Amino acid sequence: MFHVTRRAVPFLLAAALAAGFAISGAATAAAQVVFHRGNDGDPETLDAHKTSTVTEAHLLRDLSEGLVIHNMKGEVVPGVAESWTMSPDGKTYLFKLRSTAKWSNGDPVTASDFVFSLRRIVNPETGAKYANILYPLLNAEKINKAAADARLDDLGVKAIDERTLELRLERPTPYLLELLTHQSGLPVHPASVAKFGKDFVKPENWVSNGAYVLKEFVPNSHIRLDKNKAFHDAANVKIDTVIYYPSSDLAAAARRFQAGELHLTSDIPADQIKQLREKLGDQVKVAPYLGTYFLIINSAKKPFDDVRVRRALSLVIDREFIADEIWGGTMLPAYGVIPPNIGNYGERAEADFKNASPLDREDEAKKLLAAAGFGPGVPLKVQLRYNTTDNNRRTMIAVAEQWKAIGVETSFINTDGKTHFAFLRDGGDFDVARYGWIGDYSDPQNFLFLFQSDNTGFNSGKYDNPTFDKLMKTAADEIDLVKRAAILREADAILAADVPWIPILYYSSKNLVSPKLVGFEQNLRGAIPTRFLSLKP
């Protein structure tokens, strides 16, 4: 999933909102409980079938409920489905939907709603960038790629009755339940989509099956969600209103947190970690996270189609310096595509120069650039794009300084996260671009699939290696998990040698958490559903 950030809301607006809710709450028998939380940025969309970022995932966890969900420990637990069974061959799942599941307008949530929604996301007319995550479903790939013999009705999803949903798979998929926690598996309200089209996501049209409903969306300001009284577990939802604020100015977000304006931030300014820890103690939370911070290289564009150039750019990046000095020790140096703690895997592939000295790496990089035709008088020029945050800016400046040692001249283009990632998704031209990927499910396939040549939604660097593609297809057809892991490891090793993207850091989750916030737990999945939280008075 894309990791993005954006601009923060003005201080006075948040204070006014907080005051407004306090006043309105005083007029009721019990004061409204309002949760103020920072978010990485504004969503590009709240259509679950067109989203792709962590920003959107946080919101959609509150607004919608899938068949299964993540709890606060990051564990897969029942959502709309109260139970499920798997066939002996691992290719058919039956989900029994809870009878109490309702949409916010009172309609029951039925198996047919999931049939409609899953067909909608794989339908090529929807234009869902994330449709390929559902390719394990029978015929999903053929349908999404508009094969001549593909029909939506042939998708491996069927409503046996109102409360029983059948999913049929192309092959056993060990990460299926994890996959279904992702927003691509969320239902949309069929009648609302039919009536309003793309405008079904507007607050005045929103119909939710999650713990909250969308009430206000003011870009660059805030998004307000109110408790969904029709939600099947509404009695256990303790927070009445949650207001999300786009907060890419991390230093400003930290100040607002300390002023009591925010109960939770989605990130922390890395250069202030030590100071904040000294001042706030255990309100500073840092924990492992299933994600990798990259630079994408446009390997379809000269001279970046030359592996010698790509390797040279990777060789001289001092990941330890960036992790320690730029990110305050809150991130780990990354020499491979796949982060630690991944499921269904063994030893990860890493760059062969990981343990080489900086001087040896610099010497090799200079020789590689010389062999590729660059050197004194003929510098390699790189345009480096990134989404604007303090942490990203300082990281990109450090990378440019390290490249300068081998004669690379770097220029910068920086935009807000929404613009940056839309540019990459839409096939915009670039040399090198900052990227972050947070795992949608704990399996190496979810990182390696980014590099498949037919993954036009996420393979922004247009990497194309037939051997790699063949290995990924072979792994998808392999039932034995040990054999599958070995095949994926071979594909992983190709990436380590080809350097289509440059891994720089492995993510950690970093939050400032108010002592008033009860129930918060960091987890490898980064899931923080508001429905499991409460606030002390």
Number of C-alpha atoms within 10 A of each C-alpha: 22 21 21 27 29 26 22 22 22 16 15 10 12 20 14 11 16 17 12 11 15 15 13 11 15 11 10 9 7 8 15 18 18 23 23 23 22 28 30 28 31 30 26 18 16 19 20 24 24 19 22 28 25 25 25 26 24 21 23 22 24 24 26 24 26 23 25 25 27 23 19 21 16 18 16 16 17 19 21 28 23 15 15 16 12 13 11 9 9 16 17 20 19 20 22 21 23 20 15 12 24 21 23 22 13 14 13 18 23 22 25 20 20 23 21 18 20 25 23 20 26 31 21 16 10 14 15 21 21 21 26 21 19 21 17 22 24 20 23 29 21 18 22 24 15 16 11 8 8 16 16 20 12 15 23 20 27 19 19 14 13 15 19 18 24 21 19 20 22 18 17 21 18 14 16 15 16 19 24 21 24 23 26 28 22 27 29 28 20 18 12 16 16 10 11 13 11 12 14 21 20 17 16 11 15 20 27 26 29 30 30 32 24 24 17 15 17 10 15 16 19 26 21 21 24 19 23 26 20 22 24 19 14 17 9 13 18 17 21 21 21 22 22 27 30 27 29 30 22 25 18 17 29 24 13 19 20 16 11 13 20 25 21 25 26 25 24 26 22 23 18 15 18 14 10 19 14 11 12 14 11 14 15 19 17 18 16 21 22 24 28 28 23 21 21 26 25 23 24 16 14 10 18 20 17 15 17 21 25 24 23 22 26 24 26 24 22 17 24 17 14 22 22 16 16 22 23 16 18 21 27 22 21 24 23 26 29 26 25 20 14 18 12 15 20 15 9 19 20 18 21 13 13 15 8 10 9 15 10 12 19 20 14 18 24 21 16 20 23 16 12 15 13 19 17 9 7 11 16 20 14 19 13 22 22 22 24 20 24 16 17 17 16 17 21 20 15 19 21 20 17 18 24 15 13 23 19 20 15 17 12 15 13 17 15 18 27 19 14 22 25 12 15 21 16 13 15 12 12 19 19 22 26 22 23 22 24 24 26 23 22 21 21 22 20 19 21 19 18 18 24 20 18 16 17 17 18 24 22 27 29 22 24 16 15 11 10 22 18 13 18 23 13 13 21 18 14 17 15 11 14 12 12 19 21 15 18 25 21 15 21 24 18 16 23 21 15 18 24 27 27 29 27 27 25 27 24 23 21 23 20 25 22 21 13 12 15 13 14 18 16 20 20 20 22 26 20 24 21 25 23 16 18 20 16 9 7
